[in-house]
Amino acid sequence: MDKILEVKNLKLYYHTSKGVVKALDDVSFDLYKGETLGLVGESGCGKTTTGTALLRMPTAPGRYDGGQILIDGRDIIPLPEKDVRKNVRWEEVAMVFQGAMNCLTPVYTIGKQMLETLQEHRDMEKEQAEELIREYLGLVGLPGEVMKRYPHELSGGMKQRVVIATALFLKPKFVILDEPTTALDVIVQAQIINLLKKLKKTFDLSFIFITHDLALEAEVADRICVMYAGKIAELGTNAQIFGKQGPMHPYTEKLLAATPRLHRKVESLSFIPGTPPDLIDPPKGCRFNPRCHKVMDKCYVEEPPLKEVEPGHMVACWRLEK
């Protein structure tokens, strides 16, 4: 498989008046053409920060403190903002943000907003651009007349489809989906997920799918990246994380144990005691050690590296040290 994205030792810190928040601390992973990589973890673990970092849009006062983001071998971090706006965002990487309504300007029609994005990147006549917009609205199951409507005239599912169409019509190399179904009811969620599967197959797309919902990741993702406190705790294929062997990191074990199962009897759901750590002053050693049910003495002293425990399966845990 062709590797289209390489994230190497990425560090993104928020420099605040209270101290430095290590939101992403030495994160590394790859994305291949045609695959869906799922990012999961509790709130504050770094999932959305990873998405905005890949888009070269860290939220202020965040800034890159090290590492590389290589798209087809080119590091986008040092590029001038003008080059990123013209040649990287929406050209090579696009993002569907959480909460579609927040992405759409309420005083402009859908067509005007999509047209503005398209003409910023493509030199084409208005009529030609509008025809392309209608085509992509049709691909996400919306009639062309939606172009004339304002965001408040659309349902939540329709707004989400508009945002997906806008993310796709420049044919980026990969798309980041940040909780694309969170604000939708169950029926519309299923429709959006089926739509994304269809579009992935049609355009041979690559997705980074961010969600809290492990059951949803089991449905859509080829590989799962479990994040905790700004670091990767475990990274493996769908089968390695959800299969009979099960996950190898105690944090992933607890996350799965807290997930209801439809095809298996569960006597009681588990939970993870405590709260995520303060990333200004994280625990020494493994950041999960205050909440871990399998903690060892070494976990309080040294931080475990992310190591390959079997082909394609990476885990950061001292219990697996050989």
N, C-alpha and C positions, 0 to 999 in steps of 0.2 A: 504493500500500500504506500502511496505517496504521502510523505510528511509535509503538511502545509503550514503547520505552526509549531514552533519550539519555544517554550518558556524556560529560561535558564536562570536559576538562582535569583529569582525576582524578589526585590525588596521594595515595598511601598509603605512609607511611614507618614503618619499625620503629626506634624510638628505644632503642638499646641502650647498654650501658656502653662499647662500643668505638667507637661512632659511630652516625650515622643511615644506615640501610639504605634506599635509595630503591627500594623494591620495585615501586611503580607511580609513574611520573614523567610526568605530563602526557599521560594516555591518554584518547583520545576515539573513540567509535564509536556507532552506532545499531543498534537491532534493530527489525525490522518484524513485523507480525502474520503468523503462518503461515510464517515462515522459520526456517531453522537457520543460526546463525552459528558457524563453527568457530574455536576458539582453539588454535593450535599453536605449538610451540617447544620448546627444550630444557628440562630441569629447571632450575628457578630463574629462568625468564624472566618469571614473573608471572601464569601462567594461573590457578592455583588461588587466588592472592591476589585476582585480579579477581573470581572467583566469590564468595568470602567477602565481598568489599567490596560487591558488588551485593546480598548478603543482609543487609547492615549488621551483619556479624559478623567484623570484622577480628581476626585472631589476635593476642593480646597478645605484645609491647608495640606492636603496630601501631596507628596512628591516622591519620585523614584530615588531610592538610595542605593541602587545596585541592580545588577542582573541585565538580562536581555529578553526582548520579545522579537523573535525572528519569524517573519512571514515570508515563505519561500526563500529563506536564507538571508533576508535583509532585516537588520535591527531597526525597528521603528522608533525606539526611544530617543535617539539623538536627532531625529529629523526635525526640520523647522516646522512650526505650526501650520504655515501656509501650505507646505507640501503634504502634511498629514490631512488637512481639510480637503485638499483637491484630489489626492491620489490614494489615500488609505481608508479614511472613514467612508463607509457605504460603497466604496469601490472594492476593497479587499476584505473588510470586516464590517458587519452591520450588527445592530443590537435592537432587540425588542425589549423595551424597558418594562419594569413592573408598573402596572397601572396605566392603561392606554390613554385615559382621559388627560393625564398629566403631560402626555407627549403631543397632544393636539391643541393648537391655538383655537380658542372658542369663537373668535371673531372672524375667522377665515373659513371658507368652504373647504371640504376635503380635497376637491380638485385643485384649488389654489395652493394648498400646502404641499401636495404631492408634486405639482408642477414646479414649484420653487426648488424643491430638492433635485428634481430631474434636470432642470435647466442649469443648476449650479455645476453639474458634472458633465452634461452632454450638450453639445452644440446642435440643437435641432429646432425646427419650427414648432410653434405652439400646437398646430393641428396634429403634427406627427407625435408630439409628446403626449397629448391628450389621448390619442389612439393607443399608445403604449400603456398609459395609466388604466384605460378601460380594460385592456387585455389582462393586466395583472389583478385588477379588481375581480375580473371574471374567474381567474385562477384560484382566488380565495373564496369564491362562491358569492360574490356581491354583484348586483346589477350596475351597469355603467352610470345610471342616474344618481348613484350615491355621490358622484363627484360634485353635484350641485347642493348637497346637504351640508349643514353645519354639524359639528361633533355632538351637540346636545340632542340632535334629532336621531341619533343612532343608539342602538342598544349596546351593552357592554361587549357582547360577542362580536358585533359588527365593527366597533371601534378597534378591537383587538385584531380583526382581520385586516382592517385598513393599515394598521401599523406593520403587520407582517408583510403585506403587499409592498409597502414603502421600503421595508428592509431588503426586499428581494429584487426590485426591478432594475437595480444596477448590477445584478449578478455577482455578488461578493463571493470570495473564496470560502468564508464561513460566517455563520450567524450566531450571535450570543442571544439566548432566550432567558431572560431573567424573570422567573416565576410567571410565565405567560398565561397561566390559567387560574391564578390565585383569587382574583376578584370575580370569578364567574361561577354560575351555578353548575351542578354536576353534569347536566345534559350538555350545556355549551362547552364545558371542559372537554368532554369526550369528543365533541365535534372539532374543537381546535386541535386536539392531539391527533385525530385521524387526518385532519388537513395537513398538519406538519409532516406526518409520515408520508402522505401522498406527494407533497412538494419535495421532500428529501429524495424520494425515488425518482421523481420526474426530472429534477435538476442535478441529481447526484451531489446534493448539498452536504456540508459538514456542519454540525450543530454543537454548541456548548450549552447544555441545558441545566439551568440553575433552579433548584427547588429544595424545599424542606421535605417533600413527600417521597420517601424511599420506594413506596409501592409504585408511584408514577415513574420513577427512574428505572425500576425493574421492567416497566412496559416499553420505555422509549430508548434507553441508553445501551450502547454497546460496551462501554467501559464506565466505571464509577470511580470518581475521585472524592474521597471523604476528607473534609477539612475540619480542623479544630484549632482555634486560637491563632489564626494566621498561618498555619502550617498544614501540610498534607499528612494525615495520619495513615491513610491506606489508599492504594490505587490498584485496581484490578479489573478484569473483565466482568461482565454481568454474571457469568456462571461462577466465577471465583468468589464474588461477594454474596450472591443469592443462592448458590448451589448447595448440594448436600454437605460439602465440607464446611461451608459457611465462612464468614469473615475471620480474620486473624488478629485484628486490633480490638482491644477491650471496648473502645469507644464505639466502633462500628457494631460490635456485638450488642451493646446496650441500645443503640439506635434501632436495630432490627427487632430487639425484644420489646421495644415500645410501640411497634407497628402492628396494628390488627391484621390478622390473616383470614382470607376468605376460604381457603382450601385446607386449613389445618385447625384443629381445636386448640385454643389457647386458654388455659385456666385463669391466668391473670396477666395483665400487661406490666412490663417492667418500667422503671424510670431511672434517670441518672441523677443521683443526689448532688446537691450543691448547685453552683452557678458557674458559667464560663469565667475565666480569669481576667483580671485587669491587664490589658495589653501594654500599659505604661510600665508596669512592674510585674511581669509574668512569673510564675513559679520557677524556681531553679530546677534544672533537670528536665524531665518530661513535663510538658504543660498540662497534661491530663492527670498527673499524679494525685492531686487532692480529691479527685472524684472517682479514681480507678478502683475497681473491685479486685484487681489482680496485681496491685502495686508491689514492687520489690525495693530493697534498700538502694539499689543502683539508680532507680528511677528518680530519686530525690537529689542525685548528685550530678549525673551526666544526661545530656539531651540525646535521645536515640536518633541515629541517622536513618534516613529513608533507604531501606535496602531491599533488593530483590530476593524474595524467599522461594519463589518458583517462577518459571518463565512468564513474564508479563504482570507479575503480582508483587507490588512494592508495599512494605509495611514499616512503620517507624515504631518499634517496640522492642525493649530489651529482652522480653520473654522468648523471642525467636532467635536470639543470638546463638550462633553455632560455635 
